[in-house]
Each structure stands twice: as structure tokens, then as C-alpha cells.
Amino acid sequence: MMKALRKLLGQDDKFFDLLEASALEAKSSVQLLADLVKNPNQMPAMDEFIRRRREDKRITEEITESLCKTFVTPLEREDIEALSLALYKIPKTAEKFGEKFMLCGLQVTGVDFQGQVRILEEAVSTVTEMVRRLRSRSHLETMKKQNDKLHLLEGKADKLMMEIVRDLYSGRHEPLKVIIVLDLCETLERIVDRCRDAGNVIFQIVLKYS
């Protein structure tokens, strides 16, 4: 009886558990992506990307269902929904990259995506840590530093993207390769943007409770 009442009043940790699980799925998707880029000759099955995205979708749907069943939530409903959606977009976009990368085959042979991938790995790790800290709804200064870090990483990704574009537009590459590589790089950059968006939502939540 007391357990049911605590859940009804939003006094349990279910929402934080679900958000952390979603962040971990996002991190796992990025790790799959990184392994794919680092070892293109040992491509994992596309099914694994799909499985990660579907699991995150299941978590997102569970969050939505729990919001409908809970009278009082530990955070504002709109904030929980916004963060849940922001986190889900990370594995969803990672899956798109994996699909495109596997279809490209020889067109991406010798293309170095390592710089962008390193930035992405750092960004998703930062988001995962921010979600973990959200449970206490404190650590404002720490959260600000982490959110600032995400914006810095986004800026680095933008600069790296410009360097790649400059090389692609040099006239030294086949037109089809230029189109493919540019699309893949833009998709990687979009995942970094998803991480930044999630960080912004988390920081705004913490500001409300500071």
C-alpha cells in the first residue's frame, strides 16, 4: 500500500532510473558507431543498432506511460518529456549513421572520421554523467561546467566539419565520394548537436531547483 502511494505521489526513483537507462542506451549506440568507424572491416550487424534504438524507444514509451499514471512527479512533466525525447534522438541518429556507413562500402575507404567520433564519444559520456547527477537536482556549478563542455565540444565539431568541407571542395575527390562523405560527416555532427540539446534540457532543469 505504502509503495503504491509513494509511486502515485512521485516519491520513488523510477523516472530517474528510466532516464539513466535511456542515457546508457544512447552511450551504447555511440560506442557501436565508434567501433564501426574504427574497424570498418569488422562491421557489426545493423540489427544491433536497431536493437539499441528500439530499447531506448521502449524506455521512452515507459516514461510517457508512467507520467500518465503518476499524480506528482519528481520533476516537471514537461521537463521529463523533453529530456526523454532529447535522449532518444541520440541512438536514433546513430542508427541512421550506421545504416548509411554500411551502405557506402568502398566509397568511405581511407576516410578518417576519428576526430568527429572522439568528440562524439566525449559528448555522450558527458550527457550520461549529467543525467546521473540529475537525481540529486543539485551540483549547479558542476552541471554548468559540463553543459559548457558540451557547447565547447559542439564548437570543436563545427570547426572540424569546416576543415573536412574545405578538403572535400578542393576538387581532388570524385563527386560521388564528396556527397557521401559530406552526408556522413553532417550526420555525425547532428549527433553531437543531440547531445548538446540534452545537456541544455538538463541544465535548465537544475536551474529550476537551484
N, C-alpha and C positions, 0 to 999 in steps of 0.2 A: 504493500500500500504506500509506504513512505517513498520507495524507489520510484513508483509510478508518479507520485506527486512531485518529486524532485525533477523528473523529466518534463512533466507538464509545465512546471514553472521555470524551466530552462536552467536548473541549478546543477546539471551534470556536465561532463566534458565532451559529450557526443559531437557537438559541432566542431570543436577544436580538433578532436580525433579525426573527423572526416576531412577537414581542411588540410591537416598534416598528411593524411593518406593521399589526398589529391596532389599535394606538392611533391610527394615522393614518386608518384606516378609520372609527373612532369619531369622530374630529375632522371628517372629510369629511361624515359623516352629520349632525352637528350644524350644519355650515355649510349643508347643504341645507335643514335645518329653519329656520335663521335667514333664509335667502333667501326661503323660503316665507312666513314671517311678515312680513318687510319688504316683500315685493312680492306680496300676495295676488292681484293681478290678472294676474300672470305666473307662474302655478303651474307648477312643473316636473312632468314626468311621474312618476307614482308608481313607474314602473319604475326610476327612478334610486335611490330609497330602497331598493327591493328588491335592486338590484344591489350596493349598498354592504353591505347586511346579509348577502347571500349570499357576497360576497367575504370578509367577516370570518368567516363560518361556515367557509368553506374553509380559512382560516388556522388557525382553532381546531382543525379536524379534522387539519390537518397537524401541529400541535403535539402532539396526542394520539398520532398515529401515530409521530412522532419519539421521543416518550417511550418507546414500546414497543420501539423499535429501538436506543435508546442505553443503554449499560451504566451509564455515570456521567454525570450531568447537572451543568451549572454551578451550578444552584440546586436545592433540594429539589423533587422531583417534585410534591409536594402544593402547593407554592407556585406553581410554573409553571402547574399546572392551575387553581388558584384565581384567579390573575391573568388567565389566558386567558379564563375564564368571565366574570369581572367586566367585562373589556373588551368582550366580545361582547354583553353585555346593554345597552350604550350604544346602538349602532346599531339593535339590535332594538327598543328602546323608542322611539327616534327615528322609526323606521318606523311604529310604532303611532300616534304623534302626527300624522305626515304624513297617514296614511290617514284619521284622524278629522277633521283640519282640512279636507281636501279634500271630505269628505262634508258638512260643515256648511254650506258656501256662505254665503248671506246672513245666517245666524244669528250669524256672528262679525264681520260688517261693523262697523267702528268700535271693536272691542275691541282694547285695547292690551296686547300680550304682550311688548313690547320690554324691559321691566325684567327679566322672567324669562329672556328669551333672552340678554341681555347677561351675566347671571350664569352661565348655562349655557355660553356661549362661553368665558368666563374659566375655568370649572371644567375643561372638556375640554382646553383648552390647557395647564393646569397638570398634568393627568394625563399628557398626551403628553410633557411635559418630564420628569416623574418617571420614566416608562418609559425615556426616552433615557438618563437618568443611572444607571439600574439596572445597566447594563452594567459599570460600574466597581465597583459594590457598596460605594460609599463616600459621601462628602458627607453624613454623617448629619445635621449641623446644617441643611444646605440642604434636605434631604428633609423634615426635621421642620417647617421653615418652610412648605414647600409643602403638606404634609399639614394643617398648622394652617390654611393659607389655604383649603383645600377645606372644612374644617369651618366656617370663618367664612362662606364663600360659601353653604354649606347653611343656616346660620342666617339669612342675608340673604334667601334664597329662602323660608324659613319665614315670616319677618315680612311679606314681600311677599304671600305667599299669604293671610295673615290679613287684610291690607288689601283684597285682592280679594274674599275671602269676605264681609267686612263690607259691601262695596258690593253684592254680589250678593244679600245677605239684607236689603237696605234696603227692598225692596218696590217699587222703581222699574222693575224689569225683568220681562219676560214669563217665566213658569215654565220654558218650554222652553229659552229662552236661558240661564237660570240653570244648568240641568242641563248644557247643552253646554259653556258656558264653564268651569264648575267642573271638569268632567271633563278638559278640555284643560289647564287650569292644574295639576291634580293629576298629569297625565302629564309635563308639563314639570318639575315638582318631582321626580318619580320619576327622571328622567334625571340631575338634579343629585345625587340620592342614589346613583345608579350610579357616578358619578364619585368621590364620597366613598368608596364601598366599594372601588373600585380603588386609590385613594390609600392607604387603610388597609392593603391587602394589600402594596403596595409598601413602605410604611414598616416593616411587620413583617419583611419580607424583609431590608431594610437593617439593621434592629436585630440580626438574627441574625449578620450578618457584620461588625458594628462592633467 
